[in-house]
Amino acid sequence: MKNKVNQEFSKQDFLKSFREGRRDGLQFLYKTFYSPMCYFLEKMNLDKGTIEEIVQDVFLKLWERRIDFDHVESIRGFLYTSCRNAALNRIQQENRIQQKNSFYTSQVDLVDLPISHQMIYMETLRTIHDAIDTLPEQCKQVMRKLIVEDLSPQEAAISLGLTTSTIYNQKKRGIELLKLRLKPDQFFCLLLLLLYF
């Protein structure tokens, strides 16, 4: 019983140290949770490098928000939830890349097209990018994140510091404005980009 009290006292000391921004508190949490979190992510079939990157990023977020935590259990919940969400985002991103690669593979026929057709295709993409650059600033940033950088609406929201609903509203606005600025065949290509990437 006395040992358990000392152990709890020790955890509370480390938690206080962590909240005050001292290194020993972070080291305690790192030693306590790093290996279990890595093991947790291994069950999601991620490679070792990705797992380590995710866990380190989550610890950085924890450090930035250290003042928000009063109990070790709330830290544990934050770490596991953040790791799970980051892993799911990474898996979705990899799935999109695979989907994009399979689309490009299916478009190998483009290379076999006459050079004039290839030029038209590339010029259409350039026209779409130029049209995006004429959009109002926030709308332009959102459309670039979604089309050029191939981010999901959730990733674009995080990247731009906006809500997901703002991303969807700006996407809708961008599509409406681009419909007015692009020729019908160019707009059709834009819609394909939004659907398949």
C-alpha positions as CSV (number, residue, x, y, z in Angstrom):
1,M,0.0,0.0,0.0
2,K,2.8,2.4,0.9
3,N,4.6,1.6,-2.3
4,K,1.4,2.4,-4.3
5,V,1.1,5.8,-2.5
6,N,4.8,6.6,-3.3
7,Q,4.2,5.6,-6.9
8,E,1.2,7.9,-7.2
9,F,3.1,10.7,-5.5
10,S,5.9,10.1,-8.0
11,K,3.5,10.3,-11.0
12,Q,2.0,13.5,-9.6
13,D,5.5,15.0,-9.2
14,F,6.4,14.1,-12.8
15,L,3.0,15.5,-14.0
16,K,3.7,18.7,-12.2
17,S,7.2,18.9,-13.6
18,F,5.8,18.2,-17.1
19,R,3.2,20.9,-16.8
20,E,5.9,23.4,-15.7
21,G,7.8,22.6,-18.9
22,R,10.7,20.7,-17.2
23,R,12.5,17.9,-19.1
24,D,12.2,15.2,-16.4
25,G,8.4,15.3,-16.6
26,L,8.5,14.8,-20.4
27,Q,11.1,12.0,-20.0
28,F,8.9,10.2,-17.6
29,L,5.9,10.3,-20.0
30,Y,8.1,9.4,-22.9
31,K,9.5,6.3,-21.1
32,T,6.0,5.4,-19.9
33,F,4.1,5.7,-23.1
34,Y,6.4,5.6,-26.1
35,S,6.8,1.8,-26.5
36,P,3.1,1.0,-25.8
37,M,2.0,3.6,-28.4
38,C,4.4,2.1,-31.0
39,Y,3.1,-1.3,-30.3
40,F,-0.5,0.0,-30.6
41,L,0.3,1.5,-34.0
42,E,2.0,-1.7,-35.2
43,K,-1.4,-3.4,-35.0
44,M,-2.5,-0.9,-37.7
45,N,0.1,-2.4,-40.2
46,L,2.2,0.8,-40.4
47,D,5.9,0.6,-41.1
48,K,8.4,1.3,-38.3
49,G,9.5,4.7,-39.6
50,T,5.9,6.0,-40.0
51,I,5.1,4.7,-36.5
52,E,8.0,6.5,-34.9
53,E,7.2,9.7,-36.8
54,I,3.5,9.6,-35.7
55,V,4.4,9.0,-32.0
56,Q,7.0,11.8,-32.0
57,D,4.6,14.2,-33.6
58,V,1.9,13.3,-31.0
59,F,4.4,13.9,-28.2
60,L,5.2,17.3,-29.7
61,K,1.5,18.1,-29.7
62,L,1.3,16.9,-26.1
63,W,4.2,19.1,-25.1
64,E,2.6,22.2,-26.8
65,R,-0.6,21.5,-24.8
66,R,1.0,20.3,-21.6
67,I,-0.8,22.9,-19.4
68,D,-4.2,21.4,-20.4
69,F,-3.6,18.1,-18.6
70,D,-4.2,17.5,-14.9
71,H,-4.0,13.7,-14.8
72,V,-1.8,11.0,-16.3
73,E,-5.0,9.2,-17.5
74,S,-6.0,12.2,-19.5
75,I,-2.6,12.3,-21.1
76,R,-2.9,8.5,-21.8
77,G,-6.2,9.1,-23.5
78,F,-4.9,12.1,-25.5
79,L,-1.8,10.1,-26.7
80,Y,-3.7,7.0,-27.8
81,T,-6.5,9.0,-29.5
82,S,-4.1,11.3,-31.3
83,C,-2.0,8.4,-32.4
84,R,-5.0,6.5,-33.7
85,N,-6.3,9.6,-35.6
86,A,-2.9,10.4,-37.1
87,A,-2.5,6.7,-38.2
88,L,-5.9,6.7,-39.8
89,N,-5.1,10.0,-41.6
90,R,-1.9,8.5,-42.9
91,I,-3.6,5.4,-44.1
92,Q,-6.2,7.5,-45.9
93,Q,-3.5,9.6,-47.5
94,E,-1.6,6.5,-48.6
95,N,-4.8,5.1,-50.1
96,R,-5.4,8.3,-52.0
97,I,-1.8,8.2,-53.4
98,Q,-2.4,4.6,-54.5
99,Q,-5.6,5.6,-56.1
100,K,-3.9,8.4,-57.8
101,N,-1.1,6.2,-59.0
102,S,-3.5,3.6,-60.4
103,F,-5.3,6.5,-62.2
104,Y,-2.0,7.6,-63.7
105,T,-1.2,4.0,-64.6
106,S,-4.5,3.7,-66.4
107,Q,-3.7,6.9,-68.2
108,V,-0.4,5.6,-69.7
109,D,-2.3,5.7,-73.0
110,L,-1.8,9.5,-72.7
111,V,1.8,9.0,-73.5
112,D,0.9,7.1,-76.7
113,L,-1.3,10.0,-77.8
114,P,0.0,12.3,-80.4
115,I,2.0,15.2,-79.0
116,S,-0.7,17.7,-79.9
117,H,-3.2,15.8,-77.6
118,Q,-0.7,15.8,-74.8
119,M,-0.1,19.5,-75.2
120,I,-3.9,20.2,-75.1
121,Y,-4.2,18.1,-71.9
122,M,-1.2,19.9,-70.2
123,E,-2.5,23.3,-71.3
124,T,-5.9,22.5,-69.9
125,L,-4.3,21.7,-66.5
126,R,-2.3,24.9,-66.7
127,T,-5.5,26.9,-67.5
128,I,-7.3,25.3,-64.5
129,H,-4.4,26.2,-62.2
130,D,-4.3,29.8,-63.6
131,A,-8.1,30.1,-63.0
132,I,-7.7,28.9,-59.4
133,D,-5.1,31.7,-58.9
134,T,-7.8,34.3,-59.8
135,L,-10.1,33.2,-57.0
136,P,-10.5,35.3,-53.9
137,E,-7.7,34.6,-51.4
138,Q,-9.3,32.2,-49.0
139,C,-11.1,30.4,-51.8
140,K,-7.9,30.1,-53.8
141,Q,-6.0,28.7,-50.8
142,V,-8.6,26.0,-50.2
143,M,-8.8,25.0,-53.9
144,R,-5.0,24.8,-54.2
145,K,-4.9,22.5,-51.1
146,L,-7.7,20.3,-52.5
147,I,-6.6,20.1,-56.1
148,V,-2.9,21.0,-56.4
149,E,-1.7,19.5,-53.1
150,D,-4.3,16.7,-53.1
151,L,-5.3,17.1,-49.5
152,S,-8.6,15.9,-48.0
153,P,-11.0,18.5,-46.7
154,Q,-10.0,17.6,-43.1
155,E,-6.3,17.9,-43.9
156,A,-6.8,21.2,-45.7
157,A,-8.7,22.5,-42.7
158,I,-5.8,21.6,-40.4
159,S,-3.3,23.0,-42.8
160,L,-5.1,26.4,-43.2
161,G,-6.4,26.6,-39.6
162,L,-10.0,26.6,-40.8
163,T,-13.0,24.5,-39.9
164,T,-14.0,21.6,-42.2
165,S,-17.3,23.4,-42.9
166,T,-15.4,26.5,-44.1
167,I,-13.4,24.2,-46.4
168,Y,-16.6,22.7,-47.9
169,N,-18.2,26.2,-48.3
170,Q,-15.1,27.6,-50.0
171,K,-14.8,24.5,-52.3
172,K,-18.4,25.0,-53.3
173,R,-17.8,28.7,-53.9
174,G,-14.6,27.9,-55.9
175,I,-16.4,25.4,-58.1
176,E,-19.2,28.0,-58.8
177,L,-16.7,30.7,-59.7
178,L,-14.5,28.4,-61.8
179,K,-17.6,27.2,-63.7
180,L,-18.0,30.8,-64.9
181,R,-14.3,31.3,-65.7
182,L,-13.5,28.0,-67.5
183,K,-14.8,26.6,-70.8
184,P,-17.1,23.6,-70.4
185,D,-14.4,21.0,-71.4
186,Q,-12.0,22.7,-69.0
187,F,-14.6,22.7,-66.2
188,F,-15.2,19.0,-66.9
189,C,-11.5,18.3,-66.4
190,L,-11.7,20.2,-63.1
191,L,-14.5,18.1,-61.9
192,L,-12.6,15.0,-62.8
193,L,-9.6,16.3,-60.8
194,L,-12.0,16.8,-57.8
195,L,-13.6,13.4,-58.1
196,Y,-10.5,11.2,-58.7
197,F,-7.8,12.8,-56.7
